[in-house]
């Protein structure tokens, strides 16, 4: 039976290639799935990482493919076991297309109609735009995995209103998209948050709930944070950004409490890749540098007696944290204003054709913003 919906997508047709806007199949939902007509999508670093370094990451992805992890839009079809949502509902949702256990273009964000899992979606308040809502899903899930999953920091769950725990959490990189969510989730879970940012973003992270903020470029930042945590019980650290894990290992080692660093970022960045599309031999020294950095962190974590684990934001789909965040906490927290959809959206244009521009812009770097495309 022919679908009543006509779909288009921004396809990654080959490794290192530019996105190409072409027709895409419309895929109906499974039993626990929904189809969302996307009104806005957002860009995450992993999207341009995949485009720039090819099969060195997400090697299971087969071309052509549809990237993207953030959608906000209107439900047009629901699976027969979906009870929380109905056709016409406005939702934000995490798209799992690139996840190893999914690996399905139909669940990529960069298209007009995306299949999403019902347990990875939340209603959008009436007074919130799609562009504002879409900044949340993947980075919200990444922060939630690092903070609440049993194989990470295993913090108390967030609630409305928060229930104080008397403990502190370090979030390195508080003005990033993951950090913006990490601060708010930790505060909502009852923890005192110490974070890092550049001085121009100090007020921003304080607005999100951080009690103390330090300049990550300061030569004394590690010692300053250790002093600030003296006499407190630390519940662990969430490390965001290149070099963050190394600093967090030093801090957590010197504090009382949970000796655990949850890692949201690789120890090095991929910004040094060339601007031109196609294969570049520059990837080899980057991969070697990455392997060396990972080995160094493993040795340091053993010496410091601090555990580490790398966050995979897609794992939230398979445990109770998805229900806690998307069903129990976020809808009420957004509706009552306890949770801010942050960082602010930086809308670069309207239409699938602007997604490649969004990838290029995100790669160059944006501060306390998230790149968004309206559809």
Secondary structure, DSSP 8 states (H G I E B T S, - for coil): ---S--EEEEEE-STT--EEEEEE------TTEEEEEEEEEE--HHHHHHHHHGGGSSTT--SSB----EEEEEEEEE-TT--S--TT-EEEEE--TTSTTT--GGG-SSBSEEEEEGGGEEE--TTS-HHHHTTSHHHHHHHHHHHHSTTTT------SS----S-EEEEE-TTSHHHHHHHHHHHHTT-EEEEEE-GGGHHHHHHTT-SEEEETT-TTHHHHHHHHTTTSEEEEEEE-STTHHHHHHHHHHTSEE--EEEE-S-SS--TTS-SSSS--THHHHHHHHHHHHHHHHHHHHHHHT-EEEE--GGGGGGSHHHIIIIIIIHHHHHHTTSS---SEEEEEEESGGGHHHHHHHHHH--SSEEEEEE-
